[in-house]
Amino acid sequence: MKKILELITDELKTAFAAGGYDAAYAKAVLSNRPDLCEYQCNGAMAAAKAYHKKPIEIAQAAVAELEGKPMFEEVKAVMPGFINIKIAKEFLAEYMNQMQEDACLGYEKAETPKTIIVDYGGANVAKPLHIGHLRSAIIGETVKRLARFVGHKAIGDVHLGDWGLQMGLIITELQERQPELPYFDPNFEGEYPKEAPFTIGELEEIYPAASAKSKVDETFRERAQEATLKLQSGYAPYRAIWKHIMHVSLADLKKNYSNLHVEFDLWKGESDAQPYIPDMIQDLVDKGLAYESEGALVVDIAEPSDTKELPPCIVRKSDGAALYATSDLATIVEREKDFAPDMYIYLADKRQDLHFTQVFRVAKKAGIVKPDADMRFLGFGTMNGKDGKPFKTREGGVMRLETLTRDITDAVYNRIMENRTIDEDEARQTAEIVGLSALKYGDLSNQAAKDYIFDMERFISFEGNTGPYILYTIVRIKSILAKYHSQKEQQTAVEDAKILPAAGDSEKALMLSLANFSEMIDNSFAELAPHKICQYIYELSNVTNKFYHETKIIGEEDKARQASYIQLISLTKNVLLQCIDILGFEAPERM
Ligand code: ARG
C-alpha cells in the first residue's frame, strides 16, 4: 500500500507537469502549520528559481489542476508560494479501511531484504550486568525489531566481552583463595570437575575484589596478566576455569536479558573471534596496510576529508597481545564467512566512536567487507541521575540492573494499588509489564546520542510522554472494545463494518495520525531513531484520547456510525500495539 504522502505527491506531480513544470519539484510533506493545513508542498519555491517566475504563480498553476480532485477537501496557493492541502474525509476513511485490512497496517515491506547484523548487549562476562549495558540492550533490541518489521533479516548478536583481563583476574584470585583446586596443580592428570568452583554470587564478589587488588598490588596484576595470556594461548587448566566462568555467568545473563524481553539470536563473544586473528593480521601485513610502529602493529586510517586527526588503528600490541579493535575486526571476518551481511549496526557508548571509525575503515581498506557495506555505529549517551552525574545507587555504587527493575516495578505496584481496582496478584503482574514500559520508554524516547536523566517519578507517571501513558491509552481502547462486544447483538454488525468519513475534527485528526504510520516507520529506520516511534505514539495517544473525550462511542445510537468508531479505535489499538512491540514491551489487559 502506498504511503499517503506518496499518493498526494503523485497528484502533485501530475499537476506540476500539466502546468508545464518539472514533476521533480512536486513533493508533499507533513504540514508544519497544522492550524492551516494537513499537508503542504514547498516545491514552487525551488521551481521558481529554475523557471525565473514568481513561486506563487507556479503554486497557483498547480492548484488550478488539483482543484476538484476527489482526494482533496481543499488546496490553496498561499504566499510566497506554498501549496496548502487538506485531504478529503472520504479518501482518508478509505485509506483507513485499507490499513485495517492489511496485516502490516499498510506498511510495504522492503523489496530487497538485507541481512543485518545488530551487535548489541555487549555485556562483559563475570562482571554483573549493570545499567551501563542497559541502553545497549534496550535500544539494540528496538533497532533489531524495527529492521525486521521493515522486512530485513536482522540477526542480533550479544557479542560478549568474554576474553579480557577480567578472566585472568578471576583465575588469579581463585588461586589465592583455593590453591588446592586441581586447576592449580601442574601435575594433575585426571579430569577436571564438572561443577564450577563458585556460584554466580561468589563470582560477582570475586571479580570486583580481584580488580581492586590489581590496582594496588603490582605483582598480583602481573600474575593476572600472565594468567590472561596463558588462557589466551590455550593452557588447558585455565580453559577449564574459563568454561566454568562462562557457564555460570551466561545462565545469569540470559535470565537478566530475558527479564528485559531482550532476545539474541547469537550468543557469541570476543573469544569466538580469536581463531581468525592470525590470518587476518597476516593479510593486513601482506596487503601492505599494517606496519610496525614503536613495536606495535598499526594500520593508518586517516582520510583527507577528516576534520580532525585520527590516530592509526593498533591491531597488535608490542607484547603480541590482541586488542579490542583486533577482536572486532576478526569478528567481522567471522560474520562475513557465516552471514555475508549487507549491513552492520553496532551499539555502544558514544565514547567508543573513534574505535568504531577505526574498525570500519580498516575493514573496508582491507576488503574484509564489501566496499559498499553499510556499517553504522549507534553511539548512545549516559543515563544520569537527577544530579546530572552518571546514575548511582544511594550508597554511591554502580546500580545493578536487577535492583533498578525491582525498584521500578515496586513503584508502579504501589501506584496501581492506590487505585485498588485489581487484586494483588494481578497488580504484581501488571506492575511488571508497566514497569518495563516505563524503563524502556523513558530511555527510548530520548535521542540515543543524548545523555538523559533517569527520573523514576516521571517515567512511571500515567500522564505525559511516558510508557505507562501509552499503555493506559491502549487499555482504555481495550475496555471500550470489551464493553461493545459484551453487548452481544452488535457483534455481527461490526464484522464487516467500514470506517466512515470522519464526523468531526478530532476523529479526522486521529485518522491523519494513523495515516502517518508507514512514513514514520521508514524515517525511524533510515535514521535508526527509536525516539521517532515514541514521538509518534505519544501524538497518536493524545489524539486518541481527545477523540475519546469528545465522542460518545458506547452511547452512539447510529449503529453504523458506532461500528465505524469501533473499527477506528481497533485500528488505533493495532497500530499502538505494533509500535510498542517494536519498542520491546507489551500492554496489560487492565491497569
Ligand atoms: N563489551 C563492550 C563494553 O562493555 C561493548 C561491546 C560492543 N560491541 C562491539 N562489537 N565492540 O564496552
Boltz pocket constraint, residues with backbone or C-beta under 6 A from the ligand:
constraints:
  - pocket:
      binder: B
      contacts: [[A, 119], [A, 120], [A, 121], [A, 122], [A, 123], [A, 124], [A, 159], [A, 160], [A, 161], [A, 328], [A, 346], [A, 347], [A, 348]]
      max_distance: 6.0
